Amino acid sequence: MNISRRVFTTLAALALACSFSGYAGQAQSSDSSGASSSSDSEAAEANSKEAVLHVSALSAACSFDSLRDDSDLIAEGRYLGKSDPILVIPVVGGIDAAMYYTDYYFEVDNVFKGEALTDDAASRGSSVISVRMKGGAGDRVAVVNDDAPELEEGSSYLLFLYRVLDGLDGNTEGNHYYSFGDKLGIWEKDSAGNFANAEVGSVSADSLAVMPISDAAPASEQNLASEDAMIDDVRALYNEGQIDKKTLDAYEELYSASRNGFATVGTDDDVRAFEEAMVESSASQSS
């Protein structure tokens, strides 16, 4: 990986053996097709909006072992449902860089690694955790995550999850989790009690019970170390004359803002401004 690529991926806090490596998105008019990972009802809802933004988690190849080692939490959970869309405003960029997210709620039955932290803001009970992913449908705009898993309420899943401990990449304060590559970290349970993910592999329930736990730092700690390495790399590039002061200052601002604060949840006025901008963008692309 060359230095500029390393800086970019570290900037997104994604220097992991298996994680998403950023999101790609494009606003589309409401006649665009729904994401393949959406249910029929969700696709119909999305296509009823004035603008549809498709995003995807561009994930690197991973394995059971890399998911096991990188996860802050590995647990079996029963899917309960999801939140209304949450407009997240990042620490740098303001409303122009805002994005819809959705929290997915799981009641934890078994923990195989880590400690399940309850999301108090969800008010769902002491054994319920929140898994956050990009996506959600507002009044006029739908953000469709093409890599969100299809989840059935009442069904159980094996969850490979990580936390973000600062404000980087649109993370708000709280005890919510993220899934690796969105769908890659959520495995379906079969009638025999085993788990599988079509893109990664399968594991038996018996294997989970005796699964060796690595001493490697989980994703949350790796991300912080990667951010420190990123800013050191950027400063070195500036000292070598490879980037200008404006670029250095932009990275310094993001690093400082992320370490000293969190992204915030938008107000009703922010939501209206976000949706208006998305509708205008969609209209300009269609014209």
N, C-alpha and C positions, 0 to 999 in steps of 0.2 A: 504494500500500500504506500503510495507516495505521500509526501508531507501534506499537500493541499487536500488530498482525499482523507487523510487521517484527521486533519483539523475539522473537515466538514462532518464526518461521521461522529467524531467526539463531541462536536458542538451540539449534535442532536442527542447526545448521551446514549449512543448505540454501539459501543465497541464491545459487543458481547458475542459469545459463541453462537447464540441463537436469539435473535431479537429482530424487531422491525427496524428498517434502516431509513425511515422517513415516510412521509405520505405524499402521494401525488394526487392532485385533484384538478378538476376542470368544471366550471359552471356550464350547465346545459339547459336548454329550454325544456318545458314540462312534457314534451312529446318524446323525450328520450326513453329508452328501455330501462327497466329496473335492473338492479344488480342481481347477478345469478344467485347470490347467497341470501337474498331477501325472500320472505314468504310472499305468496300471491297477494295477500292483503296489504303487506307493507309496500310492495311494489306499486300496487294500485294507489295507495295513499301518496307515495312519493310522486307519482306521475300526475296527480291531481294538483300539484303545486305549480306556482308560476315559474319557479326555477329549481333545478335539481343539480346538486354538486356531488360528483362521484369521487370518493377518496379510496385509497388502497394502502394496505400495510405491505411495503416491499420487503419481504422477509428473506433472510439468508437461510440456507439449508441448515437443518438442525436434527438432532437425534434425541432419543430418550435420555441418554447420558448427559448431553449438554443442557437439556431442559431441567433435569434433576439437579445438576450442579449450580445452575444460574438462578434457580427459583428461590425467592424468599419464603414462599409458601407453596406446599403441595398438599392438596386436600381433595376429598370427595365432597361434592356439594349438590344439593337438589335445587334446580332452577325455579325461582319463585315469580319472576317477572322483571320488568325494567322501569326505569324512571321516565319522566317527561324529558325532552331535550334540555340540556344544560349549555348555555352559552358561556364559553370560557374565553377570557381575555388574557393573553400572555403578558409576561412581565415587560416585554419590549415589543412595540408595534401597535399596541392599543387595539381599538375596535377594528382597524383595517386588517389585523392578523387574527381576529377572533374565529372561533370554530364551535360548531355544535358537537357535544358529547352526550353519551347516554350511559347511565349506570345500570348494570345487570346484577340482580340480587340472587345470591345462593345461600341456602341454609347448610352450614357445614356439618357433615356427619362424621367424617374421619379425617384426622390430620396426620400426614406422613412426614412432613418436614415443616419446621417453623412454627409460628404462633398465629392463629387466626385473629386478626384485629377487626373488631366490629366498627362499622361506619356509623357513628352516632347520629350523623346528619340524616341518615336514611330512616331512622326510627323504626327499624324492622325487627328488633330483638337482639339478644346477646349472642346468638349463634349465626347471625346473618352478616355476610360480607358483601362488599360492592366491587364489581369489576368494571372499570371504565374503558370505553372505546369511543372513537370518533363516530359520529353519525347521529341522526335524529331529525324528526320532521316538525317544523314550526307551523305558523299560520300560512306563510306564503312560500317558504323555502324548505326543501328536504336535502339533507346531507346523507348520502347513501354510502355506507362503508362496504365496498365490494369484497372485503376479506373478513367481515363479521361472521361468526358461526351461526348456523341455524339451530336455535334452541327451542326445546319443547317444555312448557311449564309442567312441573311435577317430575321430570326426568332427572336422573343423576349423572354427573359428569366428574371426570378427574381433571383438576385444575392445576396448571403450572403458572404461578403468578409471581410478579415482582412489584416492588414499590419504588416510587421516586421520592427522594428525601428533600428535594429543594424545588424551586419554581421553574426549572428548565422544561422545555417542550410542552408548555401549557398545563403544567401540573398545579392544581390548587391544593390548599392545605386540607389535610384530612387523612383518614385511614383507608382510602380506597386503593385498590390494586389495579394492575394492568396485566393483560395476557400476552405472552410472547407471540408476535405476529398475528395478534388477535385470535384467529381460529386455530393456530398451531398449538396453543397452550391449553386448549379445551378438548378433552377426549370423551367420546361417547361410551356409555356403559352398556354391555350386552346382557342377555338373559342369564349367562353363566357368571356374571359378576366381574368380568374382565373389561378392560378399557382399550380403545383404539382411536387413532387419528389417521385418516386416509392418507395424509401427506407425510406422516412421521413414522408411524408404526403401531405396535400394540404391546400391552403388558398385562400379565395376569394379576389377579388380586393377591395371590400367594406371594408373588415376587415383590409387590409393594410392601408387604408386611415385613420383609427381611431386606429391604432395599438399603444398600450402603450409602451413607451420607458423606459427601466430600467435605474436606476442610476448606475448599475454595470459597472465596468471598462471593456472596450472592450478588445479583444484579444491582441492587440498590447501592451497595458499597462500590462495586465496579464503576457505576456511573459517576459517582463523586470523584473517584481517582482519575477517570477518563477526562472529566471536566478540568481538573488540575493540570493534567498532561496537555490538554488542548490549549489552555491559555499560556502555558510555558512554551509550546511550539509556536504560537502566534507571536509572542514576544521575541523569540529567537529569529523568526522571519523578519520582523521589523528591524531588529538590530543588524541583520545581514543585508538590509536594504531591499528585501524581496516584496514587501508590502509597504504601503504608505501609512501615515499617521491616522488618516481618516478610517482606514480599515482596522487598524489596531484599536482605535477608540471604540468602534462598533462592537468588537469582540469583548473588550474590557467592560463595556456597558452591559452586555448580555450576561457575562460571567458574574459581575457584581450584583446585578439585579436578581439573577437566579439564586445566588447564594444568600442573599439578604431578604428575600421575599418570595411570595408565591403568586401564581396567576390568580385572577379573581373571577367570580361568577357575575355575569352581566345583569344589569337592571332591565326593567321592561323597556325603558327608553333605548338601552343598548341593543336589545333584541330587535326593536323596530328599525334602528339604524343599520344593523347587520343585514337584516332581510331586505331592506330597501336597496342596499348596495349590491347584494347578490342578484336581485331582480333586474337592476339596471345593467349589471355585467352580462347577465344572460341575454337581455334584450339587445345589447350592443353586439354580441357575438352572433345573434340570429339575423341581424340586419345586414 
